[in-house]
Amino acid sequence: MSRVISVSNHKGGVGKTTVVANLGFALARHFKVLLIDIDPQANLSSGLGFADCKENLSKYFKEKIHFRNSKIVPSVINQYVHIIPANVDLIKLEILLRETPRAEHVLNEMLYPLKSIYDLILLDCPPSFNLLTLNALYSSNLILIPAKPEIFSINGIGLIKKFAIENNIPFKIIFNQVNVRSVLHQKIITEAEVNFNGNLVGHNVRNTLALAEAFEHARDIFHYNNSSQGAEDFTNLAEELLPFV
């Protein structure tokens, strides 16, 4: 039975999609991985070359809600990594979910038949605490909270952290887009190591151009530049998280 990991932060621009894509490929060295894009912006989908797919999460959600039955066919990236893409229709789905009984648990029901196929399922959440995000969080065995080492980004951790604690779901905080030469970044990370009581991962993700360039070429960092700092950082992060997944 697979483990489900949500990547979520109430604040946007913290690199959730970067973490889902590249951590997913790093963990695919050990597991068969399914990536699911739950963000209407669909950056994970377009960033990996799956924009405007007819077989998408919105379609599967609607089928599940209306018929309580949905045959999900993920798109294949390679032998070890598959994806369920998103599109802008997820915005309309939020309205439909408000009228659905047990609306926050629809995704968990959808994932059940997939758990026997994949070892890991990674969910890329929208930058808001809405019904789509709640569906992801309630489905999760582990919540990863990416944050930039900046005050507003750290403030976005609070809501997700509170949910995780109240629902007894393990969580880990990942500092992303770190400037190793910045005294401020190092100060914030040092303070966070104390304030988050062991929930901060030891391997941060540095701010490297290659990570952004990889998405421009519709690739993960390992297939774009396997010798880059970004590839090194996500390899180390994956190895650190193995005991939790």
Secondary structure, 3 states (H helix, E strand, C coil): CCEEEEECCCCCCCCHHHHHHHHHHHHCCCCCEEEEECCCCCHHHHHCCCCCCCCCHHHHHHHHHHHCCCCCCCEECCCCEEEECCCCCHHHHHHHHHCCCCHHHHHHHHHHHHCCCCCEEEEECCCCCCHHHHHHHHCCCEEEEEECCCHHHHHCHHHHHHHHHHCCCCEEEEECCECCCCHHHHHHHHHHHHHCCCCECCCCCECCHHHHHHHHCCCCHHHHCCCCHHHHHHHHHHHHHHHHC
